[in-house]
Amino acid sequence: MIKPSVPVLMYHHVRPEGGMIACTPEHFEDQLRWLQKNHYKSLTLDEFAQHLQGKPVGKAVLITFDDGYLDNWVYAFPLLKKYGFHATIFLVTSWLQHGAVRPNTESQAPLPDCPEHRVCETLIAQQRSDEVILRWSEVQTMRESGLVEFHSHTHTHTRWDLDSGVDKNEKMRWELQASRQTLRQELGGVSSHLCWPQGYFDADYVRIAQDLGFVYLYTTQPFGRNTSATSPAYIHRFAVRNRPGKTLGKRIRASHHPLIAPFFNSFKQWRRARRLA
């Protein structure tokens, strides 16, 4: 029996100038329009978990954003509302601050600056995350719409495995505990869904996450299908590029079609391994 697969789409930024790991609002809207025209629905994470457990969910995708950038509120959220699509944002909890809700494209006020990814990284490193990251008030407003949910992307987004002077496992346990505590404090609860920082994980990290109550672990590994046979500890996602909706459609069909996908994903894995070698 052929098992249905749900593609998990990975975004970071939606901003007018596009840029590294960023879609323009025009392309993001065209992608949502393509999904709607082709009768896809977007799942909540509870619905996606039910899919992995074998429950039919129909023709669907999962829309995810990493890190929680301000442009998710300014540009992406109004388009999600326009098309009625649900999305998930994985938050780096130490980066969010408190303050008033800022304008987005639904308002008549001047819009806040939403710089490109490298500038965001620099400002965050300078302890100026409030200039480029969501505020808890904006998170709450999106939650109340019923269209966006928020889950853990750790507390500081640090690659502890690259620091030989620390115990990476001890640091990751702290990251996840701090993230869970912050989400409970700010949102009233924490789920069993976790997205790995910078895509890195190993067997130790998986064990630590599971010990702390995380079940569904989201990777940046693109070449695989998410079916009822997929381990919840290894969920595939692919990065959506700054391209029209038709291009996204081709990627969805190639990487998740039950007959085409095994060949497509195997070929892509082979090419990646060859480049790394």
C-alpha positions as CSV (number, residue, x, y, z in Angstrom):
1,M,0.0,0.0,0.0
2,I,1.3,3.4,-1.0
3,K,1.5,5.7,2.0
4,P,0.6,9.4,1.6
5,S,3.2,12.0,2.4
6,V,2.8,15.5,3.7
7,P,5.5,18.0,2.5
8,V,6.8,20.3,5.3
9,L,7.8,23.7,3.9
10,M,10.5,25.6,5.6
11,Y,10.6,29.4,5.5
12,H,12.6,32.1,7.4
13,H,11.8,35.5,6.0
14,V,9.2,37.2,3.8
15,R,10.4,40.7,2.9
16,P,10.1,43.0,-0.1
17,E,13.7,42.8,-1.2
18,G,13.9,39.0,-1.0
19,G,17.5,37.9,-0.2
20,M,19.1,34.9,1.5
21,I,16.5,32.5,2.7
22,A,13.8,35.1,2.1
23,C,10.8,35.2,-0.2
24,T,9.3,38.4,-1.5
25,P,5.6,38.9,-0.5
26,E,4.8,38.6,-4.2
27,H,6.3,35.1,-4.4
28,F,5.0,34.0,-1.0
29,E,1.5,35.0,-2.1
30,D,1.9,33.2,-5.4
31,Q,2.9,30.1,-3.5
32,L,-0.1,30.3,-1.3
33,R,-2.3,30.9,-4.3
34,W,-0.8,27.8,-6.0
35,L,-1.5,25.7,-2.9
36,Q,-5.1,27.0,-2.8
37,K,-5.7,26.5,-6.5
38,N,-4.4,23.0,-6.3
39,H,-6.6,22.2,-3.3
40,Y,-4.0,21.8,-0.6
41,K,-4.8,22.6,3.0
42,S,-2.2,23.5,5.6
43,L,-2.1,21.5,8.8
44,T,-1.8,22.3,12.4
45,L,1.0,20.4,14.2
46,D,-1.7,18.2,16.0
47,E,-3.1,17.3,12.6
48,F,0.4,16.6,11.2
49,A,1.1,14.3,14.3
50,Q,-2.1,12.5,13.5
51,H,-0.9,12.0,9.9
52,L,2.3,10.5,11.1
53,Q,0.2,8.1,13.2
54,G,-1.7,7.0,10.1
55,K,-4.8,9.2,10.2
56,P,-5.9,10.4,6.7
57,V,-5.6,14.2,6.4
58,G,-6.2,14.7,2.7
59,K,-4.1,16.7,0.4
60,A,-2.0,18.8,2.7
61,V,1.2,20.6,3.5
62,L,2.8,21.9,6.7
63,I,4.0,25.5,6.6
64,T,6.8,26.3,9.0
65,F,8.9,29.4,9.8
66,D,12.2,29.2,11.7
67,D,13.4,31.7,14.3
68,G,10.5,34.2,14.6
69,Y,11.6,37.2,12.5
70,L,9.6,40.4,12.6
71,D,8.8,40.1,8.9
72,N,6.7,37.0,9.7
73,W,4.3,39.4,11.4
74,V,4.7,42.4,9.0
75,Y,4.4,40.6,5.7
76,A,3.7,36.9,6.0
77,F,0.8,36.9,8.5
78,P,-1.5,39.2,6.5
79,L,-1.1,36.9,3.5
80,L,-1.8,33.8,5.6
81,K,-5.0,35.5,6.7
82,K,-5.9,36.4,3.2
83,Y,-5.7,32.8,2.0
84,G,-6.8,31.2,5.2
85,F,-3.6,29.1,5.6
86,H,-2.3,27.8,8.9
87,A,1.4,28.1,9.8
88,T,3.8,27.2,12.6
89,I,6.6,29.4,13.8
90,F,9.5,27.9,15.7
91,L,10.7,30.5,18.2
92,V,14.2,31.1,19.6
93,T,12.7,32.1,23.0
94,S,15.6,34.2,24.4
95,W,15.3,36.6,21.4
96,L,11.8,37.7,22.0
97,Q,11.1,40.9,24.0
98,H,8.0,42.6,25.4
99,G,6.5,45.7,23.8
100,A,3.6,47.1,21.8
101,V,2.4,45.4,18.6
102,R,4.1,47.0,15.6
103,P,2.4,47.9,12.3
104,N,2.0,45.3,9.5
105,T,0.7,45.5,6.0
106,E,-2.9,45.5,7.2
107,S,-2.4,48.9,8.9
108,Q,-1.9,52.4,7.4
109,A,1.1,53.2,9.6
110,P,4.7,53.2,8.3
111,L,6.1,49.6,8.4
112,P,9.1,48.7,10.5
113,D,12.3,47.9,8.8
114,C,12.8,44.2,8.1
115,P,16.5,43.7,7.1
116,E,18.0,40.8,5.3
117,H,19.2,37.7,7.2
118,R,22.9,38.6,7.8
119,V,21.9,42.0,9.2
120,C,19.4,40.2,11.5
121,E,22.1,37.9,12.7
122,T,24.4,40.9,13.4
123,L,21.8,42.8,15.3
124,I,20.9,39.7,17.4
125,A,24.6,39.3,18.3
126,Q,24.6,42.9,19.4
127,Q,21.7,42.2,21.8
128,R,19.3,44.2,19.5
129,S,17.0,41.3,18.7
130,D,13.9,43.4,19.3
131,E,14.6,45.3,16.1
132,V,14.3,42.2,13.9
133,I,12.4,39.5,16.0
134,L,8.8,39.2,17.0
135,R,7.5,40.5,20.3
136,W,5.4,38.4,22.6
137,S,2.5,40.8,21.9
138,E,2.7,40.0,18.2
139,V,3.0,36.3,18.9
140,Q,-0.2,36.5,21.1
141,T,-2.1,38.4,18.4
142,M,-1.2,35.8,15.8
143,R,-2.2,33.0,18.2
144,E,-5.5,34.5,18.8
145,S,-6.3,34.5,15.1
146,G,-6.2,30.7,15.2
147,L,-3.9,30.7,12.1
148,V,-0.4,30.6,13.6
149,E,1.0,28.4,16.4
150,F,4.4,28.7,18.1
151,H,6.8,26.0,19.3
152,S,10.4,25.5,20.4
153,H,13.5,26.3,18.4
154,T,15.6,26.2,21.6
155,H,16.5,29.2,23.7
156,T,19.6,30.7,22.1
157,H,20.0,28.9,18.7
158,T,23.6,28.0,19.5
159,R,25.6,25.2,17.9
160,W,27.2,23.9,21.1
161,D,28.8,21.0,19.3
162,L,31.2,23.5,17.7
163,D,32.5,24.7,21.0
164,S,35.1,22.3,22.3
165,G,35.2,24.0,25.7
166,V,31.8,23.0,26.8
167,D,29.8,19.8,27.3
168,K,27.4,20.1,24.3
169,N,24.9,17.7,25.9
170,E,24.7,19.6,29.1
171,K,24.3,22.8,27.1
172,M,21.5,21.3,24.9
173,R,19.6,20.1,28.0
174,W,19.8,23.6,29.4
175,E,18.7,25.1,26.0
176,L,15.6,22.9,25.9
177,Q,14.7,23.4,29.6
178,A,15.0,27.2,29.3
179,S,12.9,27.2,26.1
180,R,10.2,25.1,27.7
181,Q,10.1,27.3,30.8
182,T,9.9,30.5,28.7
183,L,7.1,29.1,26.5
184,R,5.1,28.0,29.6
185,Q,5.6,31.5,31.1
186,E,4.7,33.4,28.0
187,L,2.2,31.2,26.3
188,G,0.8,29.0,29.1
189,G,2.2,25.8,27.8
190,V,4.7,23.9,25.7
191,S,4.2,21.2,23.1
192,S,6.0,18.0,22.1
193,H,7.3,19.6,18.9
194,L,10.9,20.9,18.5
195,C,12.9,22.3,15.6
196,W,16.7,21.8,15.8
197,P,18.8,25.0,15.8
198,Q,20.7,25.4,12.6
199,G,19.6,21.9,11.6
200,Y,22.2,20.1,13.7
201,F,21.4,17.1,15.9
202,D,22.9,13.8,16.9
203,A,21.8,10.7,18.8
204,D,22.7,12.4,22.2
205,Y,20.5,15.4,21.3
206,V,17.6,13.2,20.3
207,R,17.8,11.3,23.5
208,I,17.9,14.5,25.6
209,A,15.0,16.0,23.7
210,Q,12.9,12.9,24.2
211,D,13.8,12.7,27.9
212,L,12.4,16.3,28.3
213,G,9.1,15.5,26.5
214,F,9.7,16.3,22.9
215,V,8.4,13.7,20.5
216,Y,8.3,15.4,17.1
217,L,11.7,16.6,15.9
218,Y,12.0,18.8,12.8
219,T,15.1,18.7,10.7
220,T,16.5,20.6,7.8
221,Q,17.0,17.4,5.9
222,P,15.0,17.8,2.6
223,F,15.2,14.5,0.8
224,G,12.6,12.2,2.3
225,R,8.8,11.7,2.5
226,N,6.8,12.2,5.7
227,T,4.4,9.3,6.0
228,S,3.0,7.0,8.7
229,A,6.3,5.1,8.4
230,T,8.4,8.1,9.2
231,S,10.0,8.3,12.6
232,P,8.6,11.4,14.5
233,A,12.2,11.9,15.6
234,Y,13.3,12.6,12.0
235,I,10.8,14.9,10.1
236,H,11.9,16.1,6.7
237,R,11.6,19.7,5.6
238,F,12.7,21.5,2.5
239,A,13.6,25.2,2.1
240,V,11.2,27.1,-0.1
241,R,13.0,29.4,-2.4
242,N,12.1,32.8,-3.7
243,R,10.3,31.5,-6.7
244,P,6.8,31.5,-8.1
245,G,4.1,29.1,-6.9
246,K,4.5,26.8,-9.9
247,T,8.1,26.2,-9.0
248,L,7.0,25.2,-5.4
249,G,4.5,22.9,-7.0
250,K,7.1,21.1,-9.0
251,R,9.2,20.6,-5.9
252,I,6.3,19.2,-3.9
253,R,5.3,16.8,-6.6
254,A,8.9,15.6,-7.3
255,S,9.9,15.1,-3.7
256,H,6.7,13.7,-2.3
257,H,5.0,11.8,-5.2
258,P,4.8,8.1,-4.1
259,L,6.4,6.9,-7.3
260,I,8.7,9.8,-8.4
261,A,10.0,10.8,-5.0
262,P,12.2,7.8,-4.2
263,F,14.2,8.4,-7.3
264,F,14.2,12.2,-6.9
265,N,15.3,12.1,-3.3
266,S,18.0,9.4,-3.9
267,F,19.4,11.3,-6.8
268,K,19.5,14.6,-4.7
269,Q,21.2,12.8,-1.8
270,W,23.8,11.3,-4.1
271,R,24.5,14.7,-5.6
272,R,24.9,16.3,-2.2
273,A,27.2,13.6,-1.0
274,R,29.3,14.0,-4.1
275,R,29.6,17.7,-3.6
276,L,30.6,17.2,0.1
277,A,33.2,14.6,-1.0
